[in-house]
Amino acid sequence: MKLGIFLVLFGGHPFEKALDLAAEAGLKAVEIGTGGYSGGSHVDLDELLANETARKQFKHAVESRGMIISALSCHGNPLHPQKEIAAKFHDVYVKTVQLAQKLEVPVVNTFSGCPGDHEGAKYPNWPVAPWPNDYQEILTWQWDNKIIPYWTEWGKYAADHGVKIGLELHGGFSVHSPGTLLRLREAAGEVIGANLDPSHMWWQGIDPVQAVSILGRQGAIHHFHAKDTSIDPINVNKHGITDMQSYTKMLDRAWQFRTVGYGHDMKTWSDIISTLRLVGYDYVVSIEHEDGLMSVEEGFSKAVRNLQGILIEEAPSEAWWV
């Protein structure tokens, strides 16, 4: 495995300075944002698609520092019911897939998106209860008319360009759990997999070790994010896991994102890393830092230090003891 970073963390720095910060920390991979919710401050999609020299310089900047590009990420909602919003996210997705092929990057990370509840809707609708039956009817309509058709077509587009899709299992989007990911993968093909982020499993009440096992046995983990979550035992009983308070209200929220090791201990993270190896995932563990209690620099450095101590980097030995 290689330790990497979702480089949007250093979006306030020029590209090469951001790469220097990653390389100086001993990282071996960078995941680069191309637009959408995460922004694309380090990428000019149109310039890189049109200019081969610019692409070579871009790739050389990474490789000359001893790193690889693990993924291009364009997190967005291409299923947004407002067509002009959906079109912008879709356009970034298409260009990101094209650029990934040209840069020989194997994975594009994004969200599944979430549609509205009918053709004339203005806002996404995320059903999370089976009753009243209206919610089941909405869910069926969304999957049959929006989610499966879109990803069947545009998953194939990615596959035709030699690229896999890593969907981040994130609340608020139609694919948000191992089960919903496998449902879409069955319908749209093995090009669809997870950009698995344990932080979103914990707040949904899902054990990330089991999520890794469930998805990994199907070969359905295409990329992996390293981010933690802490659960406040008092606030969760007041607000529930679907706490809608702002992330800035950290004292009152039911849960909050933390840097690695500050929501769960390193034994838990060691189990996650070991289970990744057990199911055959031997790619990048990409640090994503969204810890409101720490600066960018401190949260990043602590995540690096904690993960470097448990990452399994070398190929396993032969079972010499048997």
Secondary structure in CASP SS format (residue, H / E / C, confidence):
PFRMAT SS
TARGET T0000
AUTHOR 0000-0000-0000
METHOD secondary structure of the structure
MODEL  1
M C 1.00
K E 1.00
L E 1.00
G E 1.00
I E 1.00
F E 1.00
L H 1.00
V H 1.00
L H 1.00
F H 1.00
G C 1.00
G C 1.00
H C 1.00
P C 1.00
F H 1.00
E H 1.00
K H 1.00
A H 1.00
L H 1.00
D H 1.00
L H 1.00
A H 1.00
A H 1.00
E H 1.00
A C 1.00
G C 1.00
L C 1.00
K C 1.00
A E 1.00
V E 1.00
E E 1.00
I E 1.00
G E 1.00
T C 1.00
G C 1.00
G H 1.00
Y H 1.00
S H 1.00
G C 1.00
G C 1.00
S C 1.00
H C 1.00
V C 1.00
D C 1.00
L H 1.00
D H 1.00
E H 1.00
L H 1.00
L H 1.00
A H 1.00
N C 1.00
E H 1.00
T H 1.00
A H 1.00
R H 1.00
K H 1.00
Q H 1.00
F H 1.00
K H 1.00
H H 1.00
A H 1.00
V H 1.00
E H 1.00
S C 1.00
R C 1.00
G C 1.00
M C 1.00
I E 1.00
I E 1.00
S E 1.00
A E 1.00
L E 1.00
S E 1.00
C C 1.00
H C 1.00
G C 1.00
N C 1.00
P C 1.00
L C 1.00
H C 1.00
P C 1.00
Q C 1.00
K H 1.00
E H 1.00
I H 1.00
A H 1.00
A H 1.00
K H 1.00
F H 1.00
H H 1.00
D H 1.00
V H 1.00
Y H 1.00
V H 1.00
K H 1.00
T H 1.00
V H 1.00
Q H 1.00
L H 1.00
A H 1.00
Q H 1.00
K H 1.00
L H 1.00
E C 1.00
V C 1.00
P C 1.00
V E 1.00
V E 1.00
N E 1.00
T E 1.00
F C 1.00
S C 1.00
G C 1.00
C C 1.00
P C 1.00
G C 1.00
D C 1.00
H C 1.00
E C 1.00
G C 1.00
A C 1.00
K C 1.00
Y C 1.00
P C 1.00
N C 1.00
W C 1.00
P C 1.00
V C 1.00
A C 1.00
P C 1.00
W C 1.00
P C 1.00
N H 1.00
D H 1.00
Y H 1.00
Q H 1.00
E H 1.00
I H 1.00
L H 1.00
T H 1.00
W H 1.00
Q H 1.00
W H 1.00
D H 1.00
N H 1.00
K H 1.00
I H 1.00
I H 1.00
P H 1.00
Y H 1.00
W H 1.00
T H 1.00
E H 1.00
W H 1.00
G H 1.00
K H 1.00
Y H 1.00
A H 1.00
A H 1.00
D H 1.00
H C 1.00
G C 1.00
V C 1.00
K E 1.00
I E 1.00
G E 1.00
L E 1.00
E E 1.00
L C 1.00
H C 1.00
G C 1.00
G C 1.00
F C 1.00
S C 1.00
V C 1.00
H C 1.00
S C 1.00
P H 1.00
G H 1.00
T H 1.00
L H 1.00
L H 1.00
R H 1.00
L H 1.00
R H 1.00
E H 1.00
A H 1.00
A H 1.00
G C 1.00
E C 1.00
V C 1.00
I E 1.00
G E 1.00
A E 1.00
N E 1.00
L E 1.00
D C 1.00
P H 1.00
S H 1.00
H H 1.00
M H 1.00
W H 1.00
W H 1.00
Q C 1.00
G C 1.00
I C 1.00
D C 1.00
P H 1.00
V H 1.00
Q H 1.00
A H 1.00
V H 1.00
S H 1.00
I H 1.00
L H 1.00
G H 1.00
R C 1.00
Q C 1.00
G C 1.00
A C 1.00
I E 1.00
H E 1.00
H E 1.00
F E 1.00
H E 1.00
A E 1.00
K C 1.00
D E 1.00
T E 1.00
S E 1.00
I E 1.00
D C 1.00
P C 1.00
I C 1.00
N H 1.00
V H 1.00
N H 1.00
K H 1.00
H H 1.00
G C 1.00
I C 1.00
T C 1.00
D C 1.00
M C 1.00
Q C 1.00
S C 1.00
Y C 1.00
T C 1.00
K C 1.00
M C 1.00
L C 1.00
D C 1.00
R C 1.00
A C 1.00
W E 1.00
Q E 1.00
F E 1.00
R E 1.00
T C 1.00
V C 1.00
G C 1.00
Y C 1.00
G C 1.00
H C 1.00
D C 1.00
M H 1.00
K H 1.00
T H 1.00
W H 1.00
S H 1.00
D H 1.00
I H 1.00
I H 1.00
S H 1.00
T H 1.00
L H 1.00
R H 1.00
L H 1.00
V C 1.00
G C 1.00
Y C 1.00
D C 1.00
Y C 1.00
V E 1.00
V E 1.00
S E 1.00
I E 1.00
E C 1.00
H C 1.00
E C 1.00
D C 1.00
G C 1.00
L C 1.00
M C 1.00
S C 1.00
V H 1.00
E H 1.00
E H 1.00
G H 1.00
F H 1.00
S H 1.00
K H 1.00
A H 1.00
V H 1.00
R H 1.00
N H 1.00
L H 1.00
Q H 1.00
G C 1.00
I C 1.00
L C 1.00
I C 1.00
E C 1.00
E C 1.00
A C 1.00
P C 1.00
S C 1.00
E C 1.00
A C 1.00
W C 1.00
W C 1.00
V C 1.00
END
